[in-house]
Amino acid sequence: MPTSPPPRTLLRLAALAWLLVLGLFVFPSAHADTLRFGGTGSAIGTIKRLAQAFQQVEPGFQLELVPNLGSSGGIKAVGSGAIQLGAASRPLKAEEAATGLRAVEYGRTAFVLATAKDGVQNLTRREVADLYAGRQARWPDGQPVRLVLRPASDADASQLASFSPEVKLAVEAAQAREGMVLGMTDQETVDVIERLPGGLGTASMALLLSEQRRAHALAIDSVAPTLANVENGRYPYTKTMLLVLRADAPAAVNRFVAFIGSAAGRRLLAETGHVLPVPAATTAAAR
């Protein structure tokens, strides 16, 4: 079965445990407009850049990042009041929405296979299936391919499996093999892809661009994951990115969400690999 570097396997559980403790007590904020944020790793770099831009408008605004939550952890943390703003790459479940949470789409970003290996720009879906099934174990120059998997329960594993029925079977086979490397978070996965010679794994364009990563996205069946190809549907593998907040969110949260939907915010979203929703979708939800 896949294995993960031991020091990081409990990061997400530790973060959630800390948030549970935080939610039991009321701490005085270091600043009136300090906003605690966490959620899917694909959003972290983008939201940090948006927060930096928002500080030019509201110098008193501060963003405090709670790492290693993931989509579900971020949603739970918003619901408990441990953080004020979350980010998710999945819709709210009915029971989550029933607690007074709302989700605001701020863009779609390409879901990609990424590597830091030079000279590799494209994989066919057949090649993806062969790589994950173990039928193909080397890059064209002979270097071993080092797969970095996500947990079988993770949305990235499911999204990769959606490439084709053959890829689905291959991903399941890879999950069952002993000694495979496992990335527990979006950031950890890309860290390992970049560290391992010949590394290959899943990522998002938002993460790669917003964090200026060394790893690069691969075209699939010769279709590159560009904004134009995502928007026109030629590249169909995407993540819908959502902000999660409570209906009674503090005013600073609503102002920040409104800024994300502004012209300045939308420029930053495009720069970080997001196909934008209709402008009113974000701003109206923040009123």
ChimeraX attribute file (.defattr): number of C-alpha atoms within 10 A of each C-alpha:
attribute: neighborCount
match mode: 1-to-1
recipient: residues
	/A:1	12
	/A:2	18
	/A:3	17
	/A:4	17
	/A:5	11
	/A:6	8
	/A:7	7
	/A:8	14
	/A:9	15
	/A:10	12
	/A:11	16
	/A:12	17
	/A:13	13
	/A:14	14
	/A:15	15
	/A:16	21
	/A:17	12
	/A:18	13
	/A:19	22
	/A:20	16
	/A:21	10
	/A:22	16
	/A:23	17
	/A:24	11
	/A:25	9
	/A:26	9
	/A:27	8
	/A:28	7
	/A:29	9
	/A:30	8
	/A:31	10
	/A:32	11
	/A:33	17
	/A:34	16
	/A:35	20
	/A:36	19
	/A:37	24
	/A:38	29
	/A:39	30
	/A:40	25
	/A:41	24
	/A:42	28
	/A:43	26
	/A:44	24
	/A:45	19
	/A:46	22
	/A:47	22
	/A:48	17
	/A:49	17
	/A:50	22
	/A:51	22
	/A:52	16
	/A:53	17
	/A:54	20
	/A:55	15
	/A:56	10
	/A:57	11
	/A:58	15
	/A:59	11
	/A:60	12
	/A:61	19
	/A:62	19
	/A:63	17
	/A:64	13
	/A:65	15
	/A:66	20
	/A:67	19
	/A:68	25
	/A:69	27
	/A:70	23
	/A:71	27
	/A:72	17
	/A:73	22
	/A:74	30
	/A:75	30
	/A:76	21
	/A:77	28
	/A:78	25
	/A:79	22
	/A:80	17
	/A:81	19
	/A:82	24
	/A:83	24
	/A:84	23
	/A:85	27
	/A:86	30
	/A:87	31
	/A:88	28
	/A:89	24
	/A:90	15
	/A:91	17
	/A:92	18
	/A:93	9
	/A:94	8
	/A:95	9
	/A:96	15
	/A:97	16
	/A:98	10
	/A:99	12
	/A:100	12
	/A:101	19
	/A:102	18
	/A:103	22
	/A:104	20
	/A:105	21
	/A:106	26
	/A:107	22
	/A:108	25
	/A:109	30
	/A:110	27
	/A:111	25
	/A:112	26
	/A:113	22
	/A:114	26
	/A:115	28
	/A:116	20
	/A:117	20
	/A:118	9
	/A:119	8
	/A:120	15
	/A:121	15
	/A:122	16
	/A:123	17
	/A:124	14
	/A:125	15
	/A:126	14
	/A:127	16
	/A:128	21
	/A:129	24
	/A:130	17
	/A:131	23
	/A:132	24
	/A:133	21
	/A:134	17
	/A:135	11
	/A:136	14
	/A:137	16
	/A:138	14
	/A:139	14
	/A:140	10
	/A:141	7
	/A:142	9
	/A:143	12
	/A:144	14
	/A:145	21
	/A:146	22
	/A:147	23
	/A:148	23
	/A:149	26
	/A:150	25
	/A:151	17
	/A:152	15
	/A:153	8
	/A:154	14
	/A:155	15
	/A:156	22
	/A:157	18
	/A:158	16
	/A:159	16
	/A:160	20
	/A:161	18
	/A:162	13
	/A:163	17
	/A:164	14
	/A:165	11
	/A:166	17
	/A:167	22
	/A:168	20
	/A:169	15
	/A:170	21
	/A:171	25
	/A:172	16
	/A:173	15
	/A:174	21
	/A:175	23
	/A:176	13
	/A:177	13
	/A:178	10
	/A:179	12
	/A:180	17
	/A:181	20
	/A:182	23
	/A:183	25
	/A:184	23
	/A:185	23
	/A:186	21
	/A:187	21
	/A:188	16
	/A:189	23
	/A:190	28
	/A:191	16
	/A:192	21
	/A:193	28
	/A:194	21
	/A:195	12
	/A:196	17
	/A:197	15
	/A:198	19
	/A:199	22
	/A:200	26
	/A:201	24
	/A:202	23
	/A:203	25
	/A:204	26
	/A:205	27
	/A:206	28
	/A:207	24
	/A:208	22
	/A:209	18
	/A:210	21
	/A:211	17
	/A:212	12
	/A:213	14
	/A:214	15
	/A:215	23
	/A:216	23
	/A:217	26
	/A:218	20
	/A:219	19
	/A:220	22
	/A:221	13
	/A:222	12
	/A:223	16
	/A:224	19
	/A:225	26
	/A:226	19
	/A:227	21
	/A:228	12
	/A:229	15
	/A:230	22
	/A:231	17
	/A:232	10
	/A:233	11
	/A:234	13
	/A:235	22
	/A:236	16
	/A:237	19
	/A:238	20
	/A:239	23
	/A:240	18
	/A:241	25
	/A:242	25
	/A:243	22
	/A:244	30
	/A:245	28
	/A:246	22
	/A:247	14
	/A:248	11
	/A:249	15
	/A:250	14
	/A:251	12
	/A:252	17
	/A:253	21
	/A:254	20
	/A:255	16
	/A:256	22
	/A:257	25
	/A:258	18
	/A:259	21
	/A:260	25
	/A:261	27
	/A:262	15
	/A:263	11
	/A:264	13
	/A:265	22
	/A:266	21
	/A:267	15
	/A:268	18
	/A:269	25
	/A:270	16
	/A:271	15
	/A:272	23
	/A:273	24
	/A:274	27
	/A:275	24
	/A:276	20
	/A:277	15
	/A:278	12
	/A:279	14
	/A:280	12
	/A:281	14
	/A:282	24
	/A:283	20
	/A:284	12
	/A:285	16
	/A:286	21
	/A:287	10
